[in-house]
């Protein structure tokens, strides 16, 4: 039910909404995701959590102002502000460096990577690129699940994610290729076959890596899910983990490599 409700909202926002509406939706996801990260990593820092989530959500809107140098300035300012905040709001000096590292990671991991989706939306064929990311991630996840369930024997990375298998991972990449070919012959004919194969493998691998990275964080923090805001799916980070890693690579591919093969 959650997917049935959320997926059409996201797709309609991408296809029918402009860059501002898309940034608003992504800003909400970024706000919630940052708050979830703080709840896992820094549960005692409630005030800082709300401030960090608000700042992260606002970063998503900066590309709309037309000067991407603002992103660098904003992230620099945030680091300085939160460094001073943690400096003068010490709770336990023995873990102060760890707390600052977690706070810095929250900004790098969530808004810095996700803001590339807004940058991508503003490129030529931005709508198609966003739909392509979603399609690749969904076909990758589905194919990996069913392939792994049917044929999975060798563990992919047991220490981080005990249930994932090498067979499932390869099946997921095959699903990504299939999804990209569907995109090429339907809503994204501008993709060459080489573009389709490269983006399928690139986004597919990064999507799986993003999933593993979030699993690493959750195991390190001792939690099962990043949150419970989406019934049956966990938290926002649980749903965005693959896209978070794929977003920057897709943007730079679209800007520097698309159509050159």
N, C-alpha and C positions, 0 to 999 in steps of 0.2 A: 504493500500500500504506500509506503514511504517513497519508493522509487516511482510508482505510478503518478504520484502527486508532484514530486520534485523534478523529475526528468523533463516533463513538458514545460515547466516553468523556466528551467534553464535554457532549453532549446528555443523557446519563444523569445526569451530575452536576447539571446544571441542573434536570432534571425530577424526579428521584428523591432527590437529595441536598438537605439543608437549607442554610441560609445559611453555616454553618460549613464544610461540605464544599466548597461553591462557593468560599468565600474561600480555602480551602487550595489548590485547583486554580489559582485566579487568582494567589495568592501565589507559587506555583512559577513560573508564566509571567512574573510581574513580576520575580522574582529573576533568572531567565535573561535576560530582556530588558534589565535594567539592566546585567548583566554584559556582554552583547553590546555595549551602547552604549559602555561604558568601553573595551572591546577595540578598538572603532573609533576613538573620540575620544581616549582617554587610555591607549594601550597600555603605557606605561611605569609606570602607576600600578596595579600589580597588587594591592597590599595595600588601597588605597583602593577598588578595584573590588569586592573581596569584601565589604568593610564596607558600601559603598553598596548593593550588591545585597541584602544581608541586611536593612538598614534599610528598603529599598523594599518587600521582601516583607512585612515586619511592618506597614507602613502600611496594607496591604490589610485587615487584621483590625480596625482601629480603629472602623469603623462598627458593628461587632458589640457594642461596649461601650456604645452608646446615647447617646453625647455627641459630636456631630459637631464640637464645638469642639476636641476632641483632635486632629483632623486639622490644623487651623491651628497649634496648638501644636507638633505633631510636625514639621511642615515647617519652622517657624521654628527649632526646635532643630537640625534637620539642617543647615540653611544655616549656622548659627553654628558648629556642630561642624566641618563641612567647611571653612569659611572659616579657622578656626584651624588645622585640619590642614594645609591647603595653605600657610598662612602660615609654619608652623614646619617644613615639609618641602619647602622650595624646592629644585627641581632646576635650573631655568633661569629666572632672574627675568624675562627678556625675554618669556617665554610664560606667566608666572604668571597674569596676568589672563585669558588665553584658557583656561587649565586650570580656573580657578574658574568661568568662564562655562559651560564644558562640564559641569562637575560639577553646577552649579545646574540646567542644562537637563535633565540626566538625571532629577532628581527631579520637575521640572515636567512633563516630557513623558511619563514612564512611570507612576509610582505615583499622582501627583495626578490624572491623567486616568482611569487604569484603576480607581481606587477608586470611581469613580462607578458601576461595574457592580455593586459590592456594595451601594451605596446603592439602586440600581435594583432589585436583587433583594429588598430589604426593602419596596418599595412594593406597593400593591395591583396585582395582576396582574404581579408582578415576573417570574415565570417566563415569562409570555407576552412581556413586553417583551424579555427576553434572547433568546428564540428568534426574535423579530421582527428584532432587530439582525442576528443570524447569517444569517437568510434573506435580508434585504435586501442584505447585503454579498455573499453568495454569488451571488445572482441578478444583482446589479450586475456583479460580476467576470466571470461567465460570459457575460452578454449583451454586455458591453463587448468581451470578447475576440473573440467570434464576429462581432459587428457590425463591429468594427475590422478584423478579418482579411478580411472580405468586401467592405466598402465604404470602409474608411479611406483617405482621400487627404490631408486637411488635418491637419497636426500640431497637437496640443493645446498642448504646452509643450515644444518640442524641446530646449531647453537643459537641462531637468531629466529628461525621459523621452522619448527620441527615437521610441519605437515607439507611443506613445499618440496616438490621433487624436480629432478633434472628433466624427466620426461614431461612433466607439467609445464615447466619453463619453455621447453622447445615447442610444445603444443601451443603455448601462448603466443610465441613469435609467429608461428604459422597462422594463428588467428589474426594477428596484427596485419600480416601481409594480405590475408583475405579481406579484412576490413578496409585496408587502403585501396585495394583494387575495386571494391564496391564504391568507394568515394570517387575514384578516378572515372568510373563509367556511369556515375550518376550526377552528383552535385559539384565535383571538382575535376572537370575534364582537362584543366590547364596543367595538371600533374603529368609529367612524362613517366614512362614506365620505370626509368631509373630513379626519378624523384619518389615514386610510389614505394619502390623497394627500400631505398635508403631511409625514408622517413618511417616506414613500418618497422625496420630493424632498430633504428635509432630511438624512436619513441617507445617501441616495445621493450627494449632493454632498459632504458631509463625509467620507464613506468614500473617494471619489476624491481629495479634497484631502489626506487623511491618507496615502494611497498616494504622492502626489506629494511630500509633505513628507519622507517617509522616503527617497525617491529622491534628493531634494536633499541630505539628510544623507549618504547613502552616496557620492554623487558628490563631495561636499565632502571626505569622509574618504578617498576613493580606494579604495573597496571595492565588490565586486559584490553581495554578500549580507551581511546583518548577522551571520550565523553559518551553521553547517552541521549543527545538531543535528537538524533534520527532513529526512531524505533526500528529495531531489526538490523541496523547498520552501524551503530555506535556513534562516534562523534564526527564532526566535520573533517578533522584531520584523517580519520579512517577512510573517508570517501575521497579526499583530495590527495592522498599521499603519492599516488602514481602521477597525477597531473602536475604536482609541485615540481618534481624533478624534470618532467618532460617540457614544461613551459619555456624555460630559457633556451634550451637546445632548439626547440621548434621555431622560436622567434629568430634566432641567429641563422638558422637554416633558411627560413623564409626571406630574410634580408640579404644574405650573402651568397647562398648557393642555389636557391630555387630557380629552375629554368636554365641552369648553366650546363646541364648534362645532356 
